[in-house]
Amino acid sequence: MPSPASSEPLLRAATGPSVPAEPSGDPQALTVVWEEPTAGGAPDDAAPVRLRWAGPAAEAPRGLLDRVRPGGHARARRITPPLVDHHVHGGAGVDLATSGAEDIRRWLAELRAAGASVVLGSLPALVPADLAAALERLRPLWEDGALAGVHLEGPFLSPARAGAQHPAALCAPDSTAGRRVRELLRAQPRGFVRTLTLAPELPGARAVAAELDAAGTVLCLGHTDAGPAEVAAALDWPRPGTSATPVATHLFNGMRPFHHRDPGPVPTLLAAARRGRLRLELVADGAHVAPELMALILEDPDLAAQTCLVSDAIAATGAPCGTVHRLGPAVVHAAPDAPRLGEPAEDGQGSKATGPEDGGRAPLAGGRRTLVEAVTALLATGLDADAVLRAAVLVPRRSLPETPAPELEDGVLVWGEGRPLVALPAARA
Ligand SMILES: CC(=O)N[C@@H]1[C@@H](O)[C@H](O)[C@@H](COP(=O)(O)O)O[C@@H]1O
């Protein structure tokens, strides 16, 4: 158990370096080394994690870097470049699809102060007029760098795997509404719509993928009822316009579940990731994906190299239990375990049962933790810290090529001089 002192938030310096960069040596490389205290060989969360040293590697005290190589007792663990959240709809009452720009800006500043500096703002499925209004409202936030861009989660999604997405907002790419959305996308400045999730089995999906490719928007597969063959075919769609690696939107969630005689799309997606042809999103909140599966993926080096942890947080994330919020056109509420679709039960504590999904409970509607909270909790479970931080810091930056990416070399993070560092809160049991 952490001591009271070590459980105090240590966050600081999201807007400036929290450690001094050495003035001489390689001016570009700031090597950060910190020591994870151990008690009899095991990590000791009761003791404060200490920053050992920061500066160019060439000036590291003699022997220090050798000690942090695998097998040494000191490991990179808690201080890190800011996290990157590819998939976040809102939080603490703010909904990117419907809240005012000033509320969104304030909430983004809070996320940054807490340690997530690069955020793709996700919009759920919206009818064309609402999508146009939301994009117009978010564009200035992208233009001034508050948002790294937007992720459209829809509207080309499967009604059979809608989850918390509003059914009335879904459409096929070749429908009237779908054609209006495609026109709207063509009118956006390059780089603003960074990613778009679609179900590849919908009529016209392949044509949309080609349009996205030409516009530099990364194709994400998700909220899909496709089987293995349809997913494999979509991964082979020609993509001449961009070399960007496609993404599986929240792997496992919003797609056919795995059964050993009817495996659905998951093994195909995993195999593509293993071959470096796909990135995987995993909702890191501990509610969406069982811990055993998280470990299976994050502890497999080939899969971990392609995995991005995301929050999928929404307005109800971090809001008081029983409060009602929006996910675009959908009504959602903060349930005791996680955000869920619909109104809360009369006592305000639980959820009304709405269907057969998730054991008769209302569908999950986004993550229950911010990415910083989720990563902090994952680190406390004993999962390999390098794997967790790689999936929250390094891999997602590769999908945003203009975002500076640190390197992790033998447990030492190398990060440009003067770039911000954040200290994650000490692990909670
Ligand atoms: C914003 C959004 O759409 N989030 C999805 C939600 O729609 C889906 O219900 C849930 C569980 O999916 P599952 O029941 O397939 O695991 O995952 C995500 O929270």
The ligand as an SDF file (V2000), in Angstrom:
LIG
                    3D

 19 19  0  0  0  0  0  0  0  0999 V2000
  -18.3740    5.8400  -27.2760 C   0  0  0  0  0  0  0  0  0  0  0  0
  -18.6430    4.4000  -27.5340 C   0  0  0  0  0  0  0  0  0  0  0  0
  -19.2900    4.0660  -28.4960 O   0  0  0  0  0  0  0  0  0  0  0  0
  -18.1310    3.5560  -26.6720 N   0  0  0  0  0  0  0  0  0  0  0  0
  -18.3000    2.0920  -26.7160 C   0  0  0  0  0  0  0  0  0  0  0  0
  -19.7330    1.7170  -26.4060 C   0  0  0  0  0  0  0  0  0  0  0  0
  -20.5640    2.1170  -27.4710 O   0  0  0  0  0  0  0  0  0  0  0  0
  -19.8840    0.1960  -26.2100 C   0  0  0  0  0  0  0  0  0  0  0  0
  -21.1910   -0.0940  -25.7540 O   0  0  0  0  0  0  0  0  0  0  0  0
  -18.8790   -0.2630  -25.1470 C   0  0  0  0  0  0  0  0  0  0  0  0
  -18.9110   -1.7290  -24.8140 C   0  0  0  0  0  0  0  0  0  0  0  0
  -18.9040   -2.5300  -25.9430 O   0  0  0  0  0  0  0  0  0  0  0  0
  -19.0820   -4.1080  -25.7840 P   0  0  0  0  0  0  0  0  0  0  0  0
  -20.3880   -4.3350  -25.0730 O   0  0  0  0  0  0  0  0  0  0  0  0
  -19.0810   -4.6320  -27.1860 O   0  0  0  0  0  0  0  0  0  0  0  0
  -17.9160   -4.5940  -24.9810 O   0  0  0  0  0  0  0  0  0  0  0  0
  -17.5800    0.0900  -25.5860 O   0  0  0  0  0  0  0  0  0  0  0  0
  -17.3910    1.5030  -25.6590 C   0  0  0  0  0  0  0  0  0  0  0  0
  -17.6870    2.1120  -24.4310 O   0  0  0  0  0  0  0  0  0  0  0  0
  1  2  1  0
  2  3  2  0
  2  4  1  0
  4  5  1  0
  5  6  1  0
  5 18  1  0
  6  7  1  0
  6  8  1  0
  8  9  1  0
  8 10  1  0
 10 11  1  0
 10 17  1  0
 11 12  1  0
 12 13  1  0
 13 14  2  0
 13 15  1  0
 13 16  1  0
 17 18  1  0
 18 19  1  0
M  END
$$$$
